[in-house]
Amino acid sequence: MQEIAALLLCKLGGKSGSADEIKAVIEAAGGEADADQISKLVGDVEGKDVNELLAEGMDKLKDVPMGGGGGGGGGGGGGGGDAAAEEEEKEEEEEEEAGDAPVVDMFGADDGGDY
Protein backbone atom coordinates (compact mmCIF):
# COMPACT_ATOMS: atom_id res chain seq x y z
CA MET A 1 0.00 0.00 0.00
CA GLN A 2 2.84 2.37 0.78
CA GLU A 3 4.21 1.74 -2.68
CA ILE A 4 0.99 2.96 -4.28
CA ALA A 5 0.91 6.02 -2.04
CA ALA A 6 4.52 6.80 -2.93
CA LEU A 7 3.75 6.41 -6.65
CA LEU A 8 0.84 8.82 -6.37
CA LEU A 9 2.99 11.32 -4.48
CA CYS A 10 5.59 11.10 -7.23
CA LYS A 11 2.94 11.70 -9.88
CA LEU A 12 1.52 14.64 -7.95
CA GLY A 13 5.02 16.08 -7.73
CA GLY A 14 5.47 15.85 -11.48
CA LYS A 15 7.84 12.88 -11.40
CA SER A 16 7.68 9.81 -13.61
CA GLY A 17 7.13 7.37 -10.75
CA SER A 18 10.18 5.22 -11.40
CA ALA A 19 11.24 2.51 -8.96
CA ASP A 20 14.06 4.70 -7.63
CA GLU A 21 11.72 7.65 -7.08
CA ILE A 22 9.17 5.48 -5.28
CA LYS A 23 11.91 4.00 -3.09
CA ALA A 24 13.20 7.49 -2.26
CA VAL A 25 9.72 8.67 -1.19
CA ILE A 26 9.17 5.64 1.05
CA GLU A 27 12.58 5.98 2.69
CA ALA A 28 12.13 9.73 3.14
CA ALA A 29 8.95 8.96 5.08
CA GLY A 30 10.86 6.55 7.34
CA GLY A 31 9.55 3.33 5.80
CA GLU A 32 11.29 0.31 4.36
CA ALA A 33 11.04 -0.04 0.62
CA ASP A 34 10.23 -3.52 -0.69
CA ALA A 35 12.01 -3.81 -4.05
CA ASP A 36 9.79 -6.70 -5.20
CA GLN A 37 6.57 -4.80 -4.52
CA ILE A 38 7.93 -1.66 -6.16
CA SER A 39 9.04 -3.49 -9.31
CA LYS A 40 5.69 -5.27 -9.56
CA LEU A 41 3.81 -1.97 -9.18
CA VAL A 42 5.97 -0.19 -11.73
CA GLY A 43 5.42 -3.07 -14.16
CA ASP A 44 1.65 -2.97 -13.62
CA VAL A 45 1.30 0.77 -14.22
CA GLU A 46 3.94 1.15 -16.94
CA GLY A 47 2.50 2.97 -19.94
CA LYS A 48 -0.77 3.76 -18.15
CA ASP A 49 -2.11 7.12 -17.06
CA VAL A 50 -2.66 7.36 -13.32
CA ASN A 51 -5.78 9.49 -13.75
CA GLU A 52 -7.34 6.83 -15.98
CA LEU A 53 -6.46 4.12 -13.46
CA LEU A 54 -8.08 6.12 -10.68
CA ALA A 55 -11.21 6.71 -12.79
CA GLU A 56 -11.48 2.98 -13.55
CA GLY A 57 -11.13 2.23 -9.85
CA MET A 58 -13.88 4.67 -8.97
CA ASP A 59 -16.18 3.01 -11.51
CA LYS A 60 -15.51 -0.36 -9.86
CA LEU A 61 -16.21 1.07 -6.41
CA LYS A 62 -19.72 2.09 -7.47
CA ASP A 63 -20.72 -1.57 -7.47
CA VAL A 64 -19.33 -2.31 -4.01
CA PRO A 65 -21.97 -2.16 -1.27
CA MET A 66 -20.86 0.32 1.35
CA GLY A 67 -22.09 0.70 4.89
CA GLY A 68 -25.01 -0.87 6.57
CA GLY A 69 -28.61 0.10 6.78
CA GLY A 70 -28.09 1.49 10.25
CA GLY A 71 -30.94 3.48 11.65
CA GLY A 72 -31.32 7.13 11.01
CA GLY A 73 -30.11 9.64 13.49
CA GLY A 74 -32.16 10.76 16.44
CA GLY A 75 -33.90 13.95 15.37
CA GLY A 76 -34.17 15.32 18.83
CA GLY A 77 -36.31 17.81 20.65
CA GLY A 78 -36.59 21.30 19.36
CA GLY A 79 -38.58 23.05 22.06
CA GLY A 80 -37.45 24.45 25.36
CA GLY A 81 -35.63 27.53 24.11
CA ASP A 82 -37.00 29.66 26.95
CA ALA A 83 -35.48 27.40 29.61
CA ALA A 84 -32.02 27.81 28.10
CA ALA A 85 -32.36 31.61 28.15
CA GLU A 86 -33.34 31.51 31.83
CA GLU A 87 -30.32 29.37 32.70
CA GLU A 88 -28.00 31.81 30.95
CA GLU A 89 -29.42 34.70 32.93
CA LYS A 90 -28.91 32.80 36.20
CA GLU A 91 -25.32 31.99 35.28
CA GLU A 92 -24.61 35.65 34.54
CA GLU A 93 -26.00 36.67 37.93
CA GLU A 94 -23.87 34.08 39.70
CA GLU A 95 -20.75 35.28 37.88
CA GLU A 96 -21.43 38.86 38.92
CA GLU A 97 -21.85 37.82 42.55
CA ALA A 98 -18.62 35.82 42.43
CA GLY A 99 -16.79 38.91 41.15
CA ASP A 100 -17.57 40.78 44.40
CA ALA A 101 -15.70 38.26 46.58
CA PRO A 102 -12.56 39.49 48.40
CA VAL A 103 -9.21 38.57 46.88
CA VAL A 104 -7.32 35.98 48.92
CA ASP A 105 -3.65 35.04 48.53
CA MET A 106 -3.35 31.29 47.93
CA PHE A 107 0.07 31.08 49.54
CA GLY A 108 -0.68 33.04 52.69
CA ALA A 109 1.70 35.92 52.06
CA ASP A 110 0.59 39.13 53.71
CA ASP A 111 2.63 41.67 51.82
CA GLY A 112 2.17 40.26 48.29
CA GLY A 113 5.91 40.71 47.60
CA ASP A 114 8.38 38.43 45.85
CA TYR A 115 8.52 34.78 46.77
C-alpha positions in Angstrom: 0.0 0.0 0.0 2.8 2.4 0.8 4.2 1.7 -2.7 1.0 3.0 -4.3 0.9 6.0 -2.0 4.5 6.8 -2.9 3.7 6.4 -6.6 0.8 8.8 -6.4 3.0 11.3 -4.5 5.6 11.1 -7.2 2.9 11.7 -9.9 1.5 14.6 -8.0 5.0 16.1 -7.7 5.5 15.8 -11.5 7.8 12.9 -11.4 7.7 9.8 -13.6 7.1 7.4 -10.7 10.2 5.2 -11.4 11.2 2.5 -9.0 14.1 4.7 -7.6 11.7 7.7 -7.1 9.2 5.5 -5.3 11.9 4.0 -3.1 13.2 7.5 -2.3 9.7 8.7 -1.2 9.2 5.6 1.1 12.6 6.0 2.7 12.1 9.7 3.1 9.0 9.0 5.1 10.9 6.5 7.3 9.5 3.3 5.8 11.3 0.3 4.4 11.0 0.0 0.6 10.2 -3.5 -0.7 12.0 -3.8 -4.0 9.8 -6.7 -5.2 6.6 -4.8 -4.5 7.9 -1.7 -6.2 9.0 -3.5 -9.3 5.7 -5.3 -9.6 3.8 -2.0 -9.2 6.0 -0.2 -11.7 5.4 -3.1 -14.2 1.7 -3.0 -13.6 1.3 0.8 -14.2 3.9 1.1 -16.9 2.5 3.0 -19.9 -0.8 3.8 -18.1 -2.1 7.1 -17.1 -2.7 7.4 -13.3 -5.8 9.5 -13.7 -7.3 6.8 -16.0 -6.5 4.1 -13.5 -8.1 6.1 -10.7 -11.2 6.7 -12.8 -11.5 3.0 -13.6 -11.1 2.2 -9.9 -13.9 4.7 -9.0 -16.2 3.0 -11.5 -15.5 -0.4 -9.9 -16.2 1.1 -6.4 -19.7 2.1 -7.5 -20.7 -1.6 -7.5 -19.3 -2.3 -4.0 -22.0 -2.2 -1.3 -20.9 0.3 1.3 -22.1 0.7 4.9 -25.0 -0.9 6.6 -28.6 0.1 6.8 -28.1 1.5 10.3 -30.9 3.5 11.7 -31.3 7.1 11.0 -30.1 9.6 13.5 -32.2 10.8 16.4 -33.9 14.0 15.4 -34.2 15.3 18.8 -36.3 17.8 20.6 -36.6 21.3 19.4 -38.6 23.0 22.1 -37.4 24.4 25.4 -35.6 27.5 24.1 -37.0 29.7 27.0 -35.5 27.4 29.6 -32.0 27.8 28.1 -32.4 31.6 28.2 -33.3 31.5 31.8 -30.3 29.4 32.7 -28.0 31.8 31.0 -29.4 34.7 32.9 -28.9 32.8 36.2 -25.3 32.0 35.3 -24.6 35.6 34.5 -26.0 36.7 37.9 -23.9 34.1 39.7 -20.8 35.3 37.9 -21.4 38.9 38.9 -21.9 37.8 42.5 -18.6 35.8 42.4 -16.8 38.9 41.2 -17.6 40.8 44.4 -15.7 38.3 46.6 -12.6 39.5 48.4 -9.2 38.6 46.9 -7.3 36.0 48.9 -3.6 35.0 48.5 -3.4 31.3 47.9 0.1 31.1 49.5 -0.7 33.0 52.7 1.7 35.9 52.1 0.6 39.1 53.7 2.6 41.7 51.8 2.2 40.3 48.3 5.9 40.7 47.6 8.4 38.4 45.9 8.5 34.8 46.8 
